[in-house]
Amino acid sequence: QVQLVESGGGLVQAGDSLRLSCAVSGRSFNSYVMGWFRQAPGKEREFVAAITWSGGSPDYADSVKGRFTISRDIAKNTVYLQMNSLKPEDTADYYCAARFFRYGDYRIASSYNYWGQGTQVTVSS
């Protein structure tokens, strides 16, 4: 029903910026929550940010609040994660995810049923 493809990851230095993109396709996702999650080696997948497709209720994990911005471009069918002031602890594989907006806590990874393949972000000190 929904397909997601991430891009934009790479190797950067602490303090640099990256913008991740998530190309979205499907018959209908107007009532979906779009989320970004990340997973570092040996750690659980953790919530980063989320927004409804309509653009309402953007929310962020405390660890990225004030540095990251989630947004979407309806015309381009794309969700973005603008990442500023990157830190080494931001190093992880980043995943775009989607689910119906009335389906529980959007901060819980297991509540999402559509996932992209991931894009790697490495931040050196």
N, CA, C and O atoms as a DFTB+ gen file, in Angstrom:
500 C
 N C O
     1  1       0.823      -1.206       0.000
     2  2       0.000       0.000       0.000
     3  2       0.861       1.261       0.000
     4  3       0.567       2.212      -0.724
     5  1       1.930       1.274       0.815
     6  2       2.839       2.409       0.900
     7  2       4.268       1.904       0.744
     8  3       4.664       0.925       1.377
     9  1       5.034       2.580      -0.102
    10  2       6.439       2.261      -0.297
    11  2       7.290       3.472       0.071
    12  3       6.946       4.607      -0.261
    13  1       8.409       3.220       0.763
    14  2       9.265       4.276       1.262
    15  2      10.708       4.005       0.855
    16  3      11.187       2.877       0.974
    17  1      11.401       5.032       0.376
    18  2      12.794       4.913      -0.017
    19  2      13.569       6.099       0.541
    20  3      13.315       7.244       0.166
    21  1      14.522       5.822       1.447
    22  2      15.328       6.878       2.049
    23  2      16.576       7.152       1.219
    24  3      17.059       6.291       0.484
    25  1      17.082       8.370       1.356
    26  2      18.345       8.748       0.746
    27  2      18.904       9.945       1.500
    28  3      18.203      10.566       2.300
    29  1      20.165      10.268       1.244
    30  2      20.763      11.465       1.799
    31  2      21.763      11.241       2.912
    32  3      22.388      12.197       3.372
    33  1      21.933      10.014       3.356
    34  2      22.907       9.737       4.397
    35  2      24.327       9.882       3.890
    36  3      24.565       9.992       2.687
    37  1      25.269       9.879       4.826
    38  2      26.663      10.009       4.452
    39  2      27.554      10.176       5.656
    40  3      27.125      10.027       6.800
    41  1      28.812      10.490       5.375
    42  2      29.822      10.698       6.402
    43  2      30.086      12.192       6.536
    44  3      30.451      12.854       5.565
    45  1      29.901      12.718       7.743
    46  2      30.110      14.141       8.005
    47  2      30.859      14.312       9.314
    48  3      31.025      13.364      10.081
    49  1      31.308      15.536       9.556
    50  2      31.975      15.868      10.805
    51  2      30.999      16.467      11.804
    52  3      29.965      17.015      11.420
    53  1      31.324      16.364      13.074
    54  2      30.502      16.970      14.113
    55  2      30.277      18.447      13.813
    56  3      31.205      19.168      13.444
    57  1      29.035      18.884      13.977
    58  2      28.668      20.254      13.687
    59  2      28.112      20.467      12.294
    60  3      27.513      21.507      12.019
    61  1      28.302      19.499      11.413
    62  2      27.799      19.605      10.046
    63  2      26.307      19.326       9.981
    64  3      25.680      18.982      10.983
    65  1      25.747      19.478       8.787
    66  2      24.330      19.245       8.546
    67  2      24.119      18.232       7.434
    68  3      24.954      18.094       6.540
    69  1      23.007      17.532       7.494
    70  2      22.557      16.631       6.448
    71  2      21.049      16.750       6.321
    72  3      20.355      17.047       7.294
    73  1      20.549      16.517       5.124
    74  2      19.114      16.412       4.928
    75  2      18.786      15.048       4.358
    76  3      19.210      14.705       3.255
    77  1      18.027      14.271       5.120
    78  2      17.563      12.977       4.665
    79  2      16.233      13.134       3.946
    80  3      15.408      13.968       4.321
    81  1      16.031      12.329       2.912
    82  2      14.791      12.349       2.148
    83  2      14.141      10.977       2.182
    84  3      14.826       9.955       2.220
    85  1      12.830      10.962       2.169
    86  2      12.049       9.733       2.114
    87  2      11.010       9.895       1.024
    88  3      10.030      10.621       1.191
    89  1      11.228       9.217      -0.092
    90  2      10.273       9.243      -1.193
    91  2       9.128       8.287      -0.890
    92  3       9.354       7.116      -0.587
    93  1       7.901       8.787      -0.970
    94  2       6.715       8.033      -0.583
    95  2       5.859       7.755      -1.802
    96  3       5.613       8.650      -2.611
    97  1       5.409       6.531      -1.936
    98  2       4.484       6.180      -2.999
    99  2       3.397       5.270      -2.447
   100  3       3.606       4.562      -1.461
   101  1       2.243       5.295      -3.085
   102  2       1.125       4.484      -2.656
   103  2      -0.176       5.091      -3.123
   104  3      -0.221       6.239      -3.566
   105  1      -1.226       4.314      -3.021
   106  2      -2.514       4.781      -3.509
   107  2      -3.053       5.939      -2.673
   108  3      -3.610       6.898      -3.208
   109  1      -2.882       5.838      -1.351
   110  2      -3.374       6.886      -0.465
   111  2      -2.649       6.830       0.875
   112  3      -2.580       5.776       1.507
   113  1      -2.115       7.959       1.302
   114  2      -1.493       8.055       2.617
   115  2      -1.821       9.391       3.278
   116  3      -1.042       9.898       4.085
   117  1      -2.961       9.952       2.938
   118  2      -3.371      11.246       3.473
   119  2      -3.651      11.201       4.975
   120  3      -3.580      12.229       5.648
   121  1      -3.967      10.027       5.502
   122  2      -4.286       9.879       6.911
   123  2      -3.185       9.146       7.673
   124  3      -3.464       8.470       8.663
   125  1      -1.947       9.273       7.225
   126  2      -0.832       8.560       7.828
   127  2       0.056       9.471       8.659
   128  3       0.183      10.665       8.388
   129  1       0.666       8.878       9.676
   130  2       1.779       9.480      10.395
   131  2       3.066       9.050       9.699
   132  3       3.241       7.876       9.374
   133  1       3.956       9.996       9.474
   134  2       5.267       9.720       8.910
   135  2       6.302       9.894      10.012
   136  3       6.331      10.923      10.685
   137  1       7.143       8.899      10.193
   138  2       8.120       8.940      11.263
   139  2       9.533       8.683      10.782
   140  3       9.748       8.031       9.760
   141  1      10.491       9.202      11.532
   142  2      11.902       8.868      11.357
   143  2      12.384       8.169      12.616
   144  3      12.156       8.640      13.730
   145  1      13.052       7.042      12.427
   146  2      13.662       6.290      13.509
   147  2      15.125       6.060      13.178
   148  3      15.536       6.175      12.024
   149  1      15.905       5.735      14.191
   150  2      17.306       5.420      13.949
   151  2      17.726       4.250      14.823
   152  3      17.158       4.009      15.888
   153  1      18.732       3.532      14.349
   154  2      19.225       2.375      15.068
   155  2      20.742       2.293      14.946
   156  3      21.287       2.152      13.851
   157  1      21.407       2.382      16.087
   158  2      22.850       2.232      16.148
   159  2      23.185       0.769      16.408
   160  3      22.346       0.032      16.926
   161  1      24.396       0.332      16.059
   162  2      24.774      -1.065      16.274
   163  2      24.581      -1.503      17.725
   164  3      25.038      -0.828      18.647
   165  1      23.905      -2.629      17.922
   166  2      23.692      -3.171      19.248
   167  2      22.618      -2.485      20.067
   168  3      22.422      -2.828      21.233
   169  1      21.914      -1.518      19.482
   170  2      20.889      -0.786      20.208
   171  2      19.516      -0.985      19.582
   172  3      19.392      -1.415      18.435
   173  1      18.495      -0.664      20.358
   174  2      17.128      -0.739      19.865
   175  2      16.843       0.414      18.908
   176  3      17.459       1.477      18.985
   177  1      15.909       0.178      18.017
   178  2      15.476       1.239      17.128
   179  2      14.740       2.304      17.945
   180  3      13.817       1.983      18.693
   181  1      15.143       3.559      17.806
   182  2      14.574       4.616      18.627
   183  2      13.900       5.693      17.788
   184  3      14.282       5.962      16.649
   185  1      12.900       6.288      18.383
   186  2      12.148       7.363      17.755
   187  2      13.000       8.604      17.593
   188  3      13.763       8.957      18.492
   189  1      12.877       9.269      16.454
   190  2      13.577      10.520      16.191
   191  2      12.595      11.668      16.011
   192  3      12.693      12.687      16.696
   193  1      11.645      11.506      15.090
   194  2      10.691      12.570      14.791
   195  2       9.488      11.990      14.075
   196  3       9.570      10.906      13.497
   197  1       8.368      12.705      14.108
   198  2       7.171      12.278      13.396
   199  2       6.324      13.480      13.030
   200  3       6.392      14.527      13.674
   201  1       5.525      13.315      11.985
   202  2       4.606      14.350      11.530
   203  2       3.483      13.671      10.769
   204  3       3.696      12.626      10.154
   205  1       2.286      14.251      10.800
   206  2       1.229      13.721       9.955
   207  2       1.486      14.139       8.519
   208  3       2.157      15.141       8.273
   209  1       0.954      13.373       7.560
   210  2       1.154      13.729       6.162
   211  2       0.598      15.115       5.865
   212  3       1.128      15.833       5.017
   213  1      -0.470      15.491       6.562
   214  2      -1.052      16.807       6.379
   215  2      -0.187      17.917       6.964
   216  3      -0.444      19.095       6.711
   217  1       0.830      17.563       7.736
   218  2       1.774      18.538       8.271
   219  2       1.548      18.936       9.716
   220  3       2.233      19.825      10.222
   221  1       0.608      18.303      10.389
   222  2       0.295      18.656      11.750
   223  2       1.110      17.890      12.785
   224  3       1.661      16.827      12.502
   225  1       1.175      18.447      13.979
   226  2       1.741      17.801      15.165
   227  2       3.159      17.273      14.997
   228  3       3.412      16.114      15.326
   229  1       4.095      18.079      14.496
   230  2       5.479      17.603      14.471
   231  2       5.981      17.363      15.887
   232  3       5.688      18.138      16.797
   233  1       6.732      16.294      16.066
   234  2       7.213      15.922      17.379
   235  2       8.614      15.346      17.259
   236  3       8.973      14.760      16.238
   237  1       9.414      15.520      18.331
   238  2      10.815      15.129      18.289
   239  2      11.244      14.464      19.576
   240  3      10.732      14.770      20.653
   241  1      12.189      13.552      19.453
   242  2      12.844      13.013      20.630
   243  2      13.646      14.122      21.305
   244  3      14.144      15.030      20.640
   245  1      13.766      14.040      22.625
   246  2      14.502      15.068      23.357
   247  2      15.941      15.207      22.862
   248  3      16.501      16.303      22.877
   249  1      16.532      14.113      22.431
   250  2      17.926      14.119      22.021
   251  2      18.187      14.923      20.747
   252  3      19.326      15.307      20.483
   253  1      17.141      15.181      19.956
   254  2      17.320      15.899      18.697
   255  2      16.534      17.198      18.650
   256  3      16.657      17.955      17.688
   257  1      15.743      17.467      19.653
   258  2      14.911      18.665      19.675
   259  2      15.776      19.918      19.565
   260  3      16.769      20.065      20.277
   261  1      15.388      20.809      18.671
   262  2      16.141      22.031      18.446
   263  2      17.223      21.899      17.398
   264  3      17.744      22.909      16.925
   265  1      17.578      20.673      17.020
   266  2      18.598      20.438      15.999
   267  2      18.032      19.852      14.714
   268  3      18.512      20.164      13.624
   269  1      17.010      19.002      14.834
   270  2      16.420      18.334      13.676
   271  2      15.053      18.923      13.381
   272  3      14.354      19.374      14.288
   273  1      14.675      18.919      12.109
   274  2      13.362      19.373      11.687
   275  2      12.772      18.379      10.702
   276  3      13.404      18.041       9.702
   277  1      11.561      17.911      10.981
   278  2      10.858      17.031      10.066
   279  2       9.859      17.857       9.263
   280  3       9.211      18.755       9.800
   281  1       9.740      17.551       7.989
   282  2       8.805      18.257       7.127
   283  2       8.405      17.350       5.979
   284  3       8.990      16.284       5.791
   285  1       7.417      17.767       5.217
   286  2       7.033      17.004       4.034
   287  2       6.644      17.954       2.905
   288  3       6.149      19.055       3.147
   289  1       6.869      17.520       1.691
   290  2       6.524      18.265       0.496
   291  2       5.489      17.438      -0.246
   292  3       5.821      16.425      -0.863
   293  1       4.244      17.864      -0.188
   294  2       3.163      17.089      -0.790
   295  2       3.346      16.958      -2.303
   296  3       3.113      15.891      -2.871
   297  1       3.762      18.042      -2.948
   298  2       3.938      18.023      -4.396
   299  2       4.993      17.014      -4.825
   300  3       4.879      16.415      -5.895
   301  1       6.016      16.819      -4.004
   302  2       7.101      15.894      -4.324
   303  2       6.927      14.523      -3.687
   304  3       7.756      13.637      -3.893
   305  1       5.857      14.336      -2.915
   306  2       5.628      13.078      -2.202
   307  2       6.870      12.659      -1.411
   308  3       7.319      11.516      -1.492
   309  1       7.410      13.603      -0.652
   310  2       8.664      13.365       0.039
   311  2       8.609      13.899       1.466
   312  3       8.086      14.986       1.714
   313  1       9.150      13.128       2.395
   314  2       9.327      13.540       3.780
   315  2      10.812      13.799       4.001
   316  3      11.660      13.047       3.520
   317  1      11.120      14.861       4.728
   318  2      12.506      15.237       4.961
   319  2      12.836      15.223       6.448
   320  3      11.966      15.416       7.298
   321  1      14.098      14.994       6.737
   322  2      14.630      15.204       8.070
   323  2      15.873      16.064       7.927
   324  3      16.926      15.582       7.509
   325  1      15.750      17.335       8.273
   326  2      16.880      18.245       8.259
   327  2      17.628      18.082       9.574
   328  3      17.055      18.273      10.647
   329  1      18.898      17.733       9.491
   330  2      19.710      17.424      10.658
   331  2      20.838      18.442      10.751
   332  3      21.744      18.449       9.916
   333  1      20.786      19.298      11.759
   334  2      21.802      20.317      11.979
   335  2      22.585      20.019      13.251
   336  3      22.140      19.251      14.104
   337  1      23.755      20.638      13.364
   338  2      24.600      20.489      14.551
   339  2      24.786      19.027      14.925
   340  3      24.611      18.646      16.082
   341  1      25.135      18.223      13.954
   342  2      25.245      16.785      14.169
   343  2      26.340      16.448      15.174
   344  3      27.386      17.094      15.230
   345  1      26.063      15.420      15.960
   346  2      26.978      14.934      16.982
   347  2      27.362      13.491      16.683
   348  3      26.618      12.786      16.002
   349  1      28.513      13.040      17.180
   350  2      28.888      11.632      16.971
   351  2      27.818      10.654      17.445
   352  3      27.655       9.591      16.846
   353  1      27.093      10.984      18.495
   354  2      26.052      10.102      18.992
   355  2      24.829      10.020      18.084
   356  3      23.932       9.214      18.332
   357  1      24.779      10.845      17.032
   358  2      23.728      10.733      16.028
   359  2      24.028       9.641      15.008
   360  3      23.178       9.327      14.175
   361  1      25.211       9.066      15.060
   362  2      25.596       8.019      14.124
   363  2      24.651       6.826      14.251
   364  3      24.475       6.278      15.340
   365  1      24.046       6.427      13.135
   366  2      23.083       5.332      13.132
   367  2      22.573       5.116      11.714
   368  3      22.836       5.917      10.817
   369  1      21.844       4.030      11.527
   370  2      21.040       3.857      10.327
   371  2      19.702       4.535      10.575
   372  3      19.058       4.301      11.598
   373  1      19.288       5.370       9.640
   374  2      18.044       6.113       9.777
   375  2      16.982       5.534       8.860
   376  3      17.238       5.259       7.688
   377  1      15.778       5.351       9.410
   378  2      14.680       4.726       8.692
   379  2      13.465       5.635       8.653
   380  3      13.112       6.266       9.649
   381  1      12.845       5.693       7.514
   382  2      11.553       6.339       7.354
   383  2      10.462       5.293       7.560
   384  3      10.616       4.146       7.140
   385  1       9.368       5.678       8.201
   386  2       8.282       4.751       8.484
   387  2       6.939       5.444       8.331
   388  3       6.850       6.671       8.387
   389  1       5.887       4.641       8.135
   390  2       4.545       5.182       7.968
   391  2       3.511       4.242       8.578
   392  3       3.706       3.027       8.614
   393  1       2.410       4.817       9.056
   394  2       1.305       4.058       9.608
   395  2       0.084       4.943       9.661
   396  3       0.196       6.169       9.625
   397  1      -1.102       4.320       9.747
   398  2      -2.333       5.062       9.910
   399  2      -2.268       5.879      11.204
   400  3      -1.801       5.381      12.228
   401  1      -2.731       7.124      11.160
   402  2      -2.502       8.025      12.288
   403  2      -3.250       7.641      13.555
   404  3      -2.834       8.031      14.646
   405  1      -4.338       6.891      13.445
   406  2      -5.088       6.429      14.610
   407  2      -4.707       4.987      14.916
   408  3      -5.534       4.081      14.809
   409  1      -3.454       4.782      15.298
   410  2      -2.968       3.432      15.513
   411  2      -2.002       3.364      16.681
   412  3      -1.008       2.641      16.618
   413  1      -2.278       4.107      17.750
   414  2      -1.454       4.036      18.946
   415  2      -0.379       5.105      18.999
   416  3      -0.416       6.087      18.258
   417  1       0.565       4.899      19.876
   418  2       1.644       5.845      20.129
   419  2       2.610       5.867      18.951
   420  3       3.235       4.852      18.641
   421  1       2.735       7.005      18.299
   422  2       3.591       7.128      17.120
   423  2       5.077       7.096      17.450
   424  3       5.905       7.052      16.539
   425  1       5.432       7.116      18.726
   426  2       6.820       6.999      19.140
   427  2       7.297       5.553      19.241
   428  3       8.484       5.301      19.451
   429  1       6.384       4.614      19.092
   430  2       6.700       3.200      19.218
   431  2       6.949       2.611      17.837
   432  3       6.063       2.626      16.983
   433  1       8.146       2.096      17.619
   434  2       8.517       1.588      16.309
   435  2       7.606       0.456      15.841
   436  3       7.266       0.381      14.661
   437  1       7.209      -0.422      16.760
   438  2       6.405      -1.573      16.380
   439  2       4.995      -1.205      15.940
   440  3       4.278      -2.055      15.412
   441  1       4.581       0.038      16.145
   442  2       3.267       0.471      15.697
   443  2       3.235       0.803      14.206
   444  3       2.156       0.981      13.641
   445  1       4.388       0.888      13.567
   446  2       4.491       1.209      12.144
   447  2       4.532      -0.069      11.312
   448  3       5.197      -1.038      11.679
   449  1       3.829      -0.063      10.215
   450  2       3.785      -1.248       9.365
   451  2       4.456      -1.064       8.006
   452  3       4.558      -2.019       7.237
   453  1       4.913       0.146       7.702
   454  2       5.650       0.398       6.468
   455  2       6.989       1.022       6.798
   456  3       7.069       1.975       7.574
   457  1       8.050       0.476       6.199
   458  2       9.410       0.920       6.477
   459  2      10.229       1.017       5.201
   460  3      10.050       0.235       4.267
   461  1      11.135       1.994       5.178
   462  2      12.121       2.062       4.122
   463  2      13.297       1.162       4.432
   464  3      13.331       0.496       5.466
   465  1      14.264       1.150       3.523
   466  2      15.420       0.259       3.665
   467  2      16.507       0.825       4.564
   468  3      17.410       0.094       4.971
   469  1      16.438       2.107       4.880
   470  2      17.409       2.740       5.742
   471  2      18.507       3.452       4.979
   472  3      18.835       3.081       3.852
   473  1      19.074       4.477       5.600
   474  2      20.221       5.184       5.055
   475  2      21.182       5.477       6.202
   476  3      20.759       5.886       7.283
   477  1      22.466       5.269       5.966
   478  2      23.456       5.345       7.030
   479  2      23.966       6.765       7.209
   480  3      24.286       7.454       6.241
   481  1      24.034       7.190       8.471
   482  2      24.603       8.481       8.840
   483  2      25.750       8.235       9.806
   484  3      25.567       7.607      10.849
   485  1      26.928       8.729       9.461
   486  2      28.098       8.605      10.323
   487  2      28.649       9.991      10.604
   488  3      28.938      10.752       9.680
   489  1      28.795      10.317      11.881
   490  2      29.287      11.626      12.298
   491  2      30.595      11.431      13.042
   492  3      30.625      10.796      14.096
   493  1      31.667      11.969      12.504
   494  2      32.979      11.858      13.129
   495  2      33.262      13.080      13.990
   496  3      32.726      14.161      13.745
   497  1      34.105      12.902      14.996
   498  2      34.465      13.997      15.885
   499  2      35.703      14.721      15.391
   500  3      36.152      15.677      16.023
